[in-house]
Amino acid sequence: MTEVEKKGIGKPKIGLVVSGVLIVILAFSSLWLYTRIDSLQNQVNALETDKDNLQTQINNLQTDKTNLQIQKDTLQNQLNLLNVTYENYVSTHNCTNSEYDEAFFFFYYVKPEEQKFGVYDLEDELYGLEWLHPYQEGVFDCSEMTAYLEWHLENEGWNAIIVAGDTPFDSGRHAWLLVETSEGHYMPVESTTIEVVWWSNPDFDDYFIYDYEFETIQEAIAYNENEFDWWKSP
């Protein structure tokens, strides 16, 4: 065999080596591509999960909005009924102003038979409530808000007391609620923000220092009608 022929024998081997290298490269490329696709799919799945969670939150917020609207409509219907009853009574009876007030407030409280208790139950009761009209000093401020919230809580089964005095957290006068959460024990409720005042609040103890307390709206009105007649506010 000649030298030229010997050299020609190695060409198929070189082709096999090249083919093997290409196969390895393709294998690694395929593995990398598969890993990349799997990673992208996991990201897509995670985004889908986030999307579902966000949709659930949106649905929950929509439900809360619907419930708030129902509460608003219920309260508005109760107020309308009170006004209609009062006006009908006034139009058909020749009474003094005090008798008018007695007739009006006869329908004011429609409390459930069983009183509610529990600090966290009270928090749940207040959750989601918000004022439709903003705070307006001298028109719809802490006193009107407190009287309104007292009416709402009383009709939901809570024992709420209207109190007034120097504000616990700043200078000036203020009104807020004390709500009975267990027998003989009360928690302050800040009516302007519709929130329970918790024990951790630095002003907590000051909420139990006040000048006046009113068990009923009649007592509050007798003290100062213009401050607590929330039904005359916008």
PyRosetta script that sets phi, psi and omega in degrees:
from pyrosetta import init, pose_from_sequence

init()
pose = pose_from_sequence("MTEVEKKGIGKPKIGLVVSGVLIVILAFSSLWLYTRIDSLQNQVNALETDKDNLQTQINNLQTDKTNLQIQKDTLQNQLNLLNVTYENYVSTHNCTNSEYDEAFFFFYYVKPEEQKFGVYDLEDELYGLEWLHPYQEGVFDCSEMTAYLEWHLENEGWNAIIVAGDTPFDSGRHAWLLVETSEGHYMPVESTTIEVVWWSNPDFDDYFIYDYEFETIQEAIAYNENEFDWWKSP")
pose.set_psi(1, 135.3)
pose.set_omega(1, -175.8)
pose.set_phi(2, -80.4)
pose.set_psi(2, 167.2)
pose.set_omega(2, 179.3)
pose.set_phi(3, -63.1)
pose.set_psi(3, -35.9)
pose.set_omega(3, 179.7)
pose.set_phi(4, -65.4)
pose.set_psi(4, -42.9)
pose.set_omega(4, -178.9)
pose.set_phi(5, -65.7)
pose.set_psi(5, -37.3)
pose.set_omega(5, 178.8)
pose.set_phi(6, -62.2)
pose.set_psi(6, -42.3)
pose.set_omega(6, 178.8)
pose.set_phi(7, -64.2)
pose.set_psi(7, -32.5)
pose.set_omega(7, -178.1)
pose.set_phi(8, -70.5)
pose.set_psi(8, -23.2)
pose.set_omega(8, -178.4)
pose.set_phi(9, -64.1)
pose.set_psi(9, -28.8)
pose.set_omega(9, -175.9)
pose.set_phi(10, -76.9)
pose.set_psi(10, -13.4)
pose.set_omega(10, -176.5)
pose.set_phi(11, -62.0)
pose.set_psi(11, -44.4)
pose.set_omega(11, 178.3)
pose.set_phi(12, -62.2)
pose.set_psi(12, -35.4)
pose.set_omega(12, 179.5)
pose.set_phi(13, -65.1)
pose.set_psi(13, -41.8)
pose.set_omega(13, 177.7)
pose.set_phi(14, -61.4)
pose.set_psi(14, -40.3)
pose.set_omega(14, 178.5)
pose.set_phi(15, -62.1)
pose.set_psi(15, -38.8)
pose.set_omega(15, 179.3)
pose.set_phi(16, -66.8)
pose.set_psi(16, -40.9)
pose.set_omega(16, 179.3)
pose.set_phi(17, -62.6)
pose.set_psi(17, -46.3)
pose.set_omega(17, 179.4)
pose.set_phi(18, -60.0)
pose.set_psi(18, -43.9)
pose.set_omega(18, 179.9)
pose.set_phi(19, -61.9)
pose.set_psi(19, -41.5)
pose.set_omega(19, 179.4)
pose.set_phi(20, -62.2)
pose.set_psi(20, -43.4)
pose.set_omega(20, 178.2)
pose.set_phi(21, -61.3)
pose.set_psi(21, -43.8)
pose.set_omega(21, 179.3)
pose.set_phi(22, -62.0)
pose.set_psi(22, -40.8)
pose.set_omega(22, 179.1)
pose.set_phi(23, -62.1)
pose.set_psi(23, -43.1)
pose.set_omega(23, 179.1)
pose.set_phi(24, -62.9)
pose.set_psi(24, -44.0)
pose.set_omega(24, 179.1)
pose.set_phi(25, -61.2)
pose.set_psi(25, -44.6)
pose.set_omega(25, 178.7)
pose.set_phi(26, -63.3)
pose.set_psi(26, -38.3)
pose.set_omega(26, 180.0)
pose.set_phi(27, -63.4)
pose.set_psi(27, -47.6)
pose.set_omega(27, 178.8)
pose.set_phi(28, -63.5)
pose.set_psi(28, -38.8)
pose.set_omega(28, 178.7)
pose.set_phi(29, -63.3)
pose.set_psi(29, -43.6)
pose.set_omega(29, 179.5)
pose.set_phi(30, -63.6)
pose.set_psi(30, -42.1)
pose.set_omega(30, 179.0)
pose.set_phi(31, -63.9)
pose.set_psi(31, -43.9)
pose.set_omega(31, 178.5)
pose.set_phi(32, -62.5)
pose.set_psi(32, -42.4)
pose.set_omega(32, 180.0)
pose.set_phi(33, -64.7)
pose.set_psi(33, -40.1)
pose.set_omega(33, 178.9)
pose.set_phi(34, -64.1)
pose.set_psi(34, -44.3)
pose.set_omega(34, 179.2)
pose.set_phi(35, -63.0)
pose.set_psi(35, -40.4)
pose.set_omega(35, 179.4)
pose.set_phi(36, -65.3)
pose.set_psi(36, -43.5)
pose.set_omega(36, 179.0)
pose.set_phi(37, -63.2)
pose.set_psi(37, -41.3)
pose.set_omega(37, 179.5)
pose.set_phi(38, -63.6)
pose.set_psi(38, -40.1)
pose.set_omega(38, 178.4)
pose.set_phi(39, -64.6)
pose.set_psi(39, -42.9)
pose.set_omega(39, 178.5)
pose.set_phi(40, -64.5)
pose.set_psi(40, -37.1)
pose.set_omega(40, 179.1)
pose.set_phi(41, -65.8)
pose.set_psi(41, -39.1)
pose.set_omega(41, 177.2)
pose.set_phi(42, -63.3)
pose.set_psi(42, -39.5)
pose.set_omega(42, 177.3)
pose.set_phi(43, -64.5)
pose.set_psi(43, -40.8)
pose.set_omega(43, 178.3)
pose.set_phi(44, -62.5)
pose.set_psi(44, -43.1)
pose.set_omega(44, 179.6)
pose.set_phi(45, -63.2)
pose.set_psi(45, -40.8)
pose.set_omega(45, 178.6)
pose.set_phi(46, -64.0)
pose.set_psi(46, -40.8)
pose.set_omega(46, 178.0)
pose.set_phi(47, -65.4)
pose.set_psi(47, -37.7)
pose.set_omega(47, 177.3)
pose.set_phi(48, -63.9)
pose.set_psi(48, -40.5)
pose.set_omega(48, 178.1)
pose.set_phi(49, -64.5)
pose.set_psi(49, -44.0)
pose.set_omega(49, 177.5)
pose.set_phi(50, -61.0)
pose.set_psi(50, -39.6)
pose.set_omega(50, 178.9)
pose.set_phi(51, -62.3)
pose.set_psi(51, -44.7)
pose.set_omega(51, 179.5)
pose.set_phi(52, -63.3)
pose.set_psi(52, -40.5)
pose.set_omega(52, 179.3)
pose.set_phi(53, -64.4)
pose.set_psi(53, -42.2)
pose.set_omega(53, 177.8)
pose.set_phi(54, -64.2)
pose.set_psi(54, -38.8)
pose.set_omega(54, 178.5)
pose.set_phi(55, -65.0)
pose.set_psi(55, -37.8)
pose.set_omega(55, 177.2)
pose.set_phi(56, -63.5)
pose.set_psi(56, -42.4)
pose.set_omega(56, 178.0)
pose.set_phi(57, -62.9)
pose.set_psi(57, -41.6)
pose.set_omega(57, 178.5)
pose.set_phi(58, -61.7)
pose.set_psi(58, -43.5)
pose.set_omega(58, 179.4)
pose.set_phi(59, -62.8)
pose.set_psi(59, -40.8)
pose.set_omega(59, 179.1)
pose.set_phi(60, -64.7)
pose.set_psi(60, -41.4)
pose.set_omega(60, 178.3)
pose.set_phi(61, -64.9)
pose.set_psi(61, -37.1)
pose.set_omega(61, 178.3)
pose.set_phi(62, -65.9)
pose.set_psi(62, -38.9)
pose.set_omega(62, 177.0)
pose.set_phi(63, -64.2)
pose.set_psi(63, -44.1)
pose.set_omega(63, 178.0)
pose.set_phi(64, -60.5)
pose.set_psi(64, -41.0)
pose.set_omega(64, 179.1)
pose.set_phi(65, -62.2)
pose.set_psi(65, -42.6)
pose.set_omega(65, 179.5)
pose.set_phi(66, -63.9)
pose.set_psi(66, -43.1)
pose.set_omega(66, 179.6)
pose.set_phi(67, -63.6)
pose.set_psi(67, -40.4)
pose.set_omega(67, 177.6)
pose.set_phi(68, -63.3)
pose.set_psi(68, -39.0)
pose.set_omega(68, 178.8)
pose.set_phi(69, -65.5)
pose.set_psi(69, -37.8)
pose.set_omega(69, 177.4)
pose.set_phi(70, -64.5)
pose.set_psi(70, -44.2)
pose.set_omega(70, 177.9)
pose.set_phi(71, -61.5)
pose.set_psi(71, -43.1)
pose.set_omega(71, 179.2)
pose.set_phi(72, -60.6)
pose.set_psi(72, -46.7)
pose.set_omega(72, -178.7)
pose.set_phi(73, -63.7)
pose.set_psi(73, -38.7)
pose.set_omega(73, 179.2)
pose.set_phi(74, -63.3)
pose.set_psi(74, -47.1)
pose.set_omega(74, 179.5)
pose.set_phi(75, -63.4)
pose.set_psi(75, -39.8)
pose.set_omega(75, 179.9)
pose.set_phi(76, -65.6)
pose.set_psi(76, -39.0)
pose.set_omega(76, 178.0)
pose.set_phi(77, -65.0)
pose.set_psi(77, -40.0)
pose.set_omega(77, 177.8)
pose.set_phi(78, -62.9)
pose.set_psi(78, -43.5)
pose.set_omega(78, 179.5)
pose.set_phi(79, -64.1)
pose.set_psi(79, -42.2)
pose.set_omega(79, 178.4)
pose.set_phi(80, -61.3)
pose.set_psi(80, -40.8)
pose.set_omega(80, 178.6)
pose.set_phi(81, -63.4)
pose.set_psi(81, -41.4)
pose.set_omega(81, 177.6)
pose.set_phi(82, -61.2)
pose.set_psi(82, -45.6)
pose.set_omega(82, -178.7)
pose.set_phi(83, -64.9)
pose.set_psi(83, -42.6)
pose.set_omega(83, 179.7)
pose.set_phi(84, -64.3)
pose.set_psi(84, -44.4)
pose.set_omega(84, 179.9)
pose.set_phi(85, -61.8)
pose.set_psi(85, -43.5)
pose.set_omega(85, 179.7)
pose.set_phi(86, -63.5)
pose.set_psi(86, -47.0)
pose.set_omega(86, -179.3)
pose.set_phi(87, -63.8)
pose.set_psi(87, -39.0)
pose.set_omega(87, 177.5)
pose.set_phi(88, -64.3)
pose.set_psi(88, -40.3)
pose.set_omega(88, -179.9)
pose.set_phi(89, -65.2)
pose.set_psi(89, -44.8)
pose.set_omega(89, -179.6)
pose.set_phi(90, -62.7)
pose.set_psi(90, -38.9)
pose.set_omega(90, -176.7)
pose.set_phi(91, -72.3)
pose.set_psi(91, -20.3)
pose.set_omega(91, -175.8)
pose.set_phi(92, -110.4)
pose.set_psi(92, -2.1)
pose.set_omega(92, -178.8)
pose.set_phi(93, -130.8)
pose.set_psi(93, 143.3)
pose.set_omega(93, 176.0)
pose.set_phi(94, -100.9)
pose.set_psi(94, 88.5)
pose.set_omega(94, -172.1)
pose.set_phi(95, -122.5)
pose.set_psi(95, 164.8)
pose.set_omega(95, 174.2)
pose.set_phi(96, -78.1)
pose.set_psi(96, 168.6)
pose.set_omega(96, 179.4)
pose.set_phi(97, -60.0)
pose.set_psi(97, -39.2)
pose.set_omega(97, 179.6)
pose.set_phi(98, -65.2)
pose.set_psi(98, -35.1)
pose.set_omega(98, 177.4)
pose.set_phi(99, -70.5)
pose.set_psi(99, -34.8)
pose.set_omega(99, 173.8)
pose.set_phi(100, -60.1)
pose.set_psi(100, -46.9)
pose.set_omega(100, -179.9)
pose.set_phi(101, -61.3)
pose.set_psi(101, -41.4)
pose.set_omega(101, 179.1)
pose.set_phi(102, -62.6)
pose.set_psi(102, -40.8)
pose.set_omega(102, 179.0)
pose.set_phi(103, -66.7)
pose.set_psi(103, -40.2)
pose.set_omega(103, -179.5)
pose.set_phi(104, -65.3)
pose.set_psi(104, -49.0)
pose.set_omega(104, -174.3)
pose.set_phi(105, -77.8)
pose.set_psi(105, -8.6)
pose.set_omega(105, 172.7)
pose.set_phi(106, -61.6)
pose.set_psi(106, -31.2)
pose.set_omega(106, -179.2)
pose.set_phi(107, -98.1)
pose.set_psi(107, 1.6)
pose.set_omega(107, -171.3)
pose.set_phi(108, -70.5)
pose.set_psi(108, -46.2)
pose.set_omega(108, -179.0)
pose.set_phi(109, -105.7)
pose.set_psi(109, 124.6)
pose.set_omega(109, 174.2)
pose.set_phi(110, -127.3)
pose.set_psi(110, 71.3)
pose.set_omega(110, -171.0)
pose.set_phi(111, -80.1)
pose.set_psi(111, 141.4)
pose.set_omega(111, 173.4)
pose.set_phi(112, -61.3)
pose.set_psi(112, 158.4)
pose.set_omega(112, -177.6)
pose.set_phi(113, -66.5)
pose.set_psi(113, -34.4)
pose.set_omega(113, -176.7)
pose.set_phi(114, -100.3)
pose.set_psi(114, 127.2)
pose.set_omega(114, 179.4)
pose.set_phi(115, -78.2)
pose.set_psi(115, 141.5)
pose.set_omega(115, 178.7)
pose.set_phi(116, -88.9)
pose.set_psi(116, 148.2)
pose.set_omega(116, 176.8)
pose.set_phi(117, -137.5)
pose.set_psi(117, 166.9)
pose.set_omega(117, 174.5)
pose.set_phi(118, 112.1)
pose.set_psi(118, 123.9)
pose.set_omega(118, -178.7)
pose.set_phi(119, -64.1)
pose.set_psi(119, -45.8)
pose.set_omega(119, -176.8)
pose.set_phi(120, -74.8)
pose.set_psi(120, -27.5)
pose.set_omega(120, 172.9)
pose.set_phi(121, -66.7)
pose.set_psi(121, -36.7)
pose.set_omega(121, 176.6)
pose.set_phi(122, -65.2)
pose.set_psi(122, -41.7)
pose.set_omega(122, 177.4)
pose.set_phi(123, -59.3)
pose.set_psi(123, -42.8)
pose.set_omega(123, 178.4)
pose.set_phi(124, -64.3)
pose.set_psi(124, -36.3)
pose.set_omega(124, 179.1)
pose.set_phi(125, -62.5)
pose.set_psi(125, -38.4)
pose.set_omega(125, -176.8)
pose.set_phi(126, -83.2)
pose.set_psi(126, -18.7)
pose.set_omega(126, -174.6)
pose.set_phi(127, -60.8)
pose.set_psi(127, 131.3)
pose.set_omega(127, 176.2)
pose.set_phi(128, 89.8)
pose.set_psi(128, -13.6)
pose.set_omega(128, 177.9)
pose.set_phi(129, -75.7)
pose.set_psi(129, 140.5)
pose.set_omega(129, 177.2)
pose.set_phi(130, -151.3)
pose.set_psi(130, 154.7)
pose.set_omega(130, -178.3)
pose.set_phi(131, -79.7)
pose.set_psi(131, 131.1)
pose.set_omega(131, 177.6)
pose.set_phi(132, -77.3)
pose.set_psi(132, -26.8)
pose.set_omega(132, 178.3)
pose.set_phi(133, -113.2)
pose.set_psi(133, 136.0)
pose.set_omega(133, -177.2)
pose.set_phi(134, -70.9)
pose.set_psi(134, 160.9)
pose.set_omega(134, 175.6)
pose.set_phi(135, -58.1)
pose.set_psi(135, 128.2)
pose.set_omega(135, 178.0)
pose.set_phi(136, -138.7)
pose.set_psi(136, 109.0)
pose.set_omega(136, -174.3)
pose.set_phi(137, -57.9)
pose.set_psi(137, 132.3)
pose.set_omega(137, 178.6)
pose.set_phi(138, 80.2)
pose.set_psi(138, -7.8)
pose.set_omega(138, -179.6)
pose.set_phi(139, -120.7)
pose.set_psi(139, -58.6)
pose.set_omega(139, 176.4)
pose.set_phi(140, -140.6)
pose.set_psi(140, 81.2)
pose.set_omega(140, -176.4)
pose.set_phi(141, -117.6)
pose.set_psi(141, -155.1)
pose.set_omega(141, -171.7)
pose.set_phi(142, -59.7)
pose.set_psi(142, -34.7)
pose.set_omega(142, -178.0)
pose.set_phi(143, -70.8)
pose.set_psi(143, -47.1)
pose.set_omega(143, 176.5)
pose.set_phi(144, -63.9)
pose.set_psi(144, -41.0)
pose.set_omega(144, 179.2)
pose.set_phi(145, -62.7)
pose.set_psi(145, -41.2)
pose.set_omega(145, 179.9)
pose.set_phi(146, -65.4)
pose.set_psi(146, -43.5)
pose.set_omega(146, 179.4)
pose.set_phi(147, -64.4)
pose.set_psi(147, -40.7)
pose.set_omega(147, 178.9)
pose.set_phi(148, -64.6)
pose.set_psi(148, -45.9)
pose.set_omega(148, -178.3)
pose.set_phi(149, -67.0)
pose.set_psi(149, -34.5)
pose.set_omega(149, 175.8)
pose.set_phi(150, -61.2)
pose.set_psi(150, -43.5)
pose.set_omega(150, 178.5)
pose.set_phi(151, -61.0)
pose.set_psi(151, -44.6)
pose.set_omega(151, -179.1)
pose.set_phi(152, -63.3)
pose.set_psi(152, -48.6)
pose.set_omega(152, -177.4)
pose.set_phi(153, -66.6)
pose.set_psi(153, -39.7)
pose.set_omega(153, 178.3)
pose.set_phi(154, -60.2)
pose.set_psi(154, -42.3)
pose.set_omega(154, -179.5)
pose.set_phi(155, -75.1)
pose.set_psi(155, -12.5)
pose.set_omega(155, 174.2)
pose.set_phi(156, -93.5)
pose.set_psi(156, -3.5)
pose.set_omega(156, 175.1)
pose.set_phi(157, 108.4)
pose.set_psi(157, 8.9)
pose.set_omega(157, 179.3)
pose.set_phi(158, -99.3)
pose.set_psi(158, 152.3)
pose.set_omega(158, 172.7)
pose.set_phi(159, -96.7)
pose.set_psi(159, 109.8)
pose.set_omega(159, -175.2)
pose.set_phi(160, -120.6)
pose.set_psi(160, 137.9)
pose.set_omega(160, 179.9)
pose.set_phi(161, -117.3)
pose.set_psi(161, 130.1)
pose.set_omega(161, 174.4)
pose.set_phi(162, -81.9)
pose.set_psi(162, 128.3)
pose.set_omega(162, 176.5)
pose.set_phi(163, -127.5)
pose.set_psi(163, 154.4)
pose.set_omega(163, -178.6)
pose.set_phi(164, -144.8)
pose.set_psi(164, 144.7)
pose.set_omega(164, 179.3)
pose.set_phi(165, 173.8)
pose.set_psi(165, -162.4)
pose.set_omega(165, 176.0)
pose.set_phi(166, -65.6)
pose.set_psi(166, 138.8)
pose.set_omega(166, -177.3)
pose.set_phi(167, -61.6)
pose.set_psi(167, 138.2)
pose.set_omega(167, -176.8)
pose.set_phi(168, -69.4)
pose.set_psi(168, -19.0)
pose.set_omega(168, -170.8)
pose.set_phi(169, -119.7)
pose.set_psi(169, -1.7)
pose.set_omega(169, -177.3)
pose.set_phi(170, -164.0)
pose.set_psi(170, -179.5)
pose.set_omega(170, 177.7)
pose.set_phi(171, -81.2)
pose.set_psi(171, 158.1)
pose.set_omega(171, 178.7)
pose.set_phi(172, 107.4)
pose.set_psi(172, -178.7)
pose.set_omega(172, -178.8)
pose.set_phi(173, -99.4)
pose.set_psi(173, 155.3)
pose.set_omega(173, -174.2)
pose.set_phi(174, -154.7)
pose.set_psi(174, 161.2)
pose.set_omega(174, 174.0)
pose.set_phi(175, -135.4)
pose.set_psi(175, 144.2)
pose.set_omega(175, 179.3)
pose.set_phi(176, -156.2)
pose.set_psi(176, -176.2)
pose.set_omega(176, -177.6)
pose.set_phi(177, -115.3)
pose.set_psi(177, 149.1)
pose.set_omega(177, 164.1)
pose.set_phi(178, -116.0)
pose.set_psi(178, 120.8)
pose.set_omega(178, -175.6)
pose.set_phi(179, -112.9)
pose.set_psi(179, 129.6)
pose.set_omega(179, -178.8)
pose.set_phi(180, -74.0)
pose.set_psi(180, 116.6)
pose.set_omega(180, -177.8)
pose.set_phi(181, -106.8)
pose.set_psi(181, -14.3)
pose.set_omega(181, 169.1)
pose.set_phi(182, -154.0)
pose.set_psi(182, 168.7)
pose.set_omega(182, -173.8)
pose.set_phi(183, -54.1)
pose.set_psi(183, 112.1)
pose.set_omega(183, 176.0)
pose.set_phi(184, 77.2)
pose.set_psi(184, 4.3)
pose.set_omega(184, -180.0)
pose.set_phi(185, -118.9)
pose.set_psi(185, 136.7)
pose.set_omega(185, -173.2)
pose.set_phi(186, -125.5)
pose.set_psi(186, 151.9)
pose.set_omega(186, 172.7)
pose.set_phi(187, -120.0)
pose.set_psi(187, 137.1)
pose.set_omega(187, 177.2)
pose.set_phi(188, -70.7)
pose.set_psi(188, 146.6)
pose.set_omega(188, 174.0)
pose.set_phi(189, -128.5)
pose.set_psi(189, 122.4)
pose.set_omega(189, 177.3)
pose.set_phi(190, -82.1)
pose.set_psi(190, 108.8)
pose.set_omega(190, -172.7)
pose.set_phi(191, -72.4)
pose.set_psi(191, -27.6)
pose.set_omega(191, -178.4)
pose.set_phi(192, -66.7)
pose.set_psi(192, -32.5)
pose.set_omega(192, 178.5)
pose.set_phi(193, -108.2)
pose.set_psi(193, -4.1)
pose.set_omega(193, -179.7)
pose.set_phi(194, 54.8)
pose.set_psi(194, 56.6)
pose.set_omega(194, -178.0)
pose.set_phi(195, -138.4)
pose.set_psi(195, 147.3)
pose.set_omega(195, 171.3)
pose.set_phi(196, -70.1)
pose.set_psi(196, 137.7)
pose.set_omega(196, 173.6)
pose.set_phi(197, -90.1)
pose.set_psi(197, 111.3)
pose.set_omega(197, -172.9)
pose.set_phi(198, -82.2)
pose.set_psi(198, 162.7)
pose.set_omega(198, -178.6)
pose.set_phi(199, -58.3)
pose.set_psi(199, -31.0)
pose.set_omega(199, -177.8)
pose.set_phi(200, -73.4)
pose.set_psi(200, -12.3)
pose.set_omega(200, 179.6)
pose.set_phi(201, -66.2)
pose.set_psi(201, 128.6)
pose.set_omega(201, -177.9)
pose.set_phi(202, -61.0)
pose.set_psi(202, -21.3)
pose.set_omega(202, -179.9)
pose.set_phi(203, -99.4)
pose.set_psi(203, 11.0)
pose.set_omega(203, -173.3)
pose.set_phi(204, -52.8)
pose.set_psi(204, -52.5)
pose.set_omega(204, -175.8)
pose.set_phi(205, -61.6)
pose.set_psi(205, -31.8)
pose.set_omega(205, -177.5)
pose.set_phi(206, -69.5)
pose.set_psi(206, -18.8)
pose.set_omega(206, 177.6)
pose.set_phi(207, -70.2)
pose.set_psi(207, -11.8)
pose.set_omega(207, 177.8)
pose.set_phi(208, -101.1)
pose.set_psi(208, 10.1)
pose.set_omega(208, 175.1)
pose.set_phi(209, -111.8)
pose.set_psi(209, 114.3)
pose.set_omega(209, -175.8)
pose.set_phi(210, -154.2)
pose.set_psi(210, 170.6)
pose.set_omega(210, -176.8)
pose.set_phi(211, -98.8)
pose.set_psi(211, -33.4)
pose.set_omega(211, -174.6)
pose.set_phi(212, -136.6)
pose.set_psi(212, 147.2)
pose.set_omega(212, 171.6)
pose.set_phi(213, -135.8)
pose.set_psi(213, 142.8)
pose.set_omega(213, -176.7)
pose.set_phi(214, -130.4)
pose.set_psi(214, 119.4)
pose.set_omega(214, 179.5)
pose.set_phi(215, -74.1)
pose.set_psi(215, -29.7)
pose.set_omega(215, -177.5)
pose.set_phi(216, -133.4)
pose.set_psi(216, 163.6)
pose.set_omega(216, 177.6)
pose.set_phi(217, -65.5)
pose.set_psi(217, -30.2)
pose.set_omega(217, 178.4)
pose.set_phi(218, -60.2)
pose.set_psi(218, -41.8)
pose.set_omega(218, 179.9)
pose.set_phi(219, -66.0)
pose.set_psi(219, -40.9)
pose.set_omega(219, 179.6)
pose.set_phi(220, -64.8)
pose.set_psi(220, -42.8)
pose.set_omega(220, -180.0)
pose.set_phi(221, -65.7)
pose.set_psi(221, -38.0)
pose.set_omega(221, 178.9)
pose.set_phi(222, -64.1)
pose.set_psi(222, -31.9)
pose.set_omega(222, 179.1)
pose.set_phi(223, -75.1)
pose.set_psi(223, -48.5)
pose.set_omega(223, -179.4)
pose.set_phi(224, -159.4)
pose.set_psi(224, 97.1)
pose.set_omega(224, -175.3)
pose.set_phi(225, -62.7)
pose.set_psi(225, -42.8)
pose.set_omega(225, -174.5)
pose.set_phi(226, -65.2)
pose.set_psi(226, -22.6)
pose.set_omega(226, -177.2)
pose.set_phi(227, -84.5)
pose.set_psi(227, -26.2)
pose.set_omega(227, -170.2)
pose.set_phi(228, -119.8)
pose.set_psi(228, 3.5)
pose.set_omega(228, -179.1)
pose.set_phi(229, -85.1)
pose.set_psi(229, 72.4)
pose.set_omega(229, -174.7)
pose.set_phi(230, -62.6)
pose.set_psi(230, -26.5)
pose.set_omega(230, -178.8)
pose.set_phi(231, -69.0)
pose.set_psi(231, -12.5)
pose.set_omega(231, 176.2)
pose.set_phi(232, -94.4)
pose.set_psi(232, -2.4)
pose.set_omega(232, 179.1)
pose.set_phi(233, -81.5)
pose.set_psi(233, 161.0)
pose.set_omega(233, -178.4)
pose.set_phi(234, -67.1)
pose.dump_pdb("model.pdb")
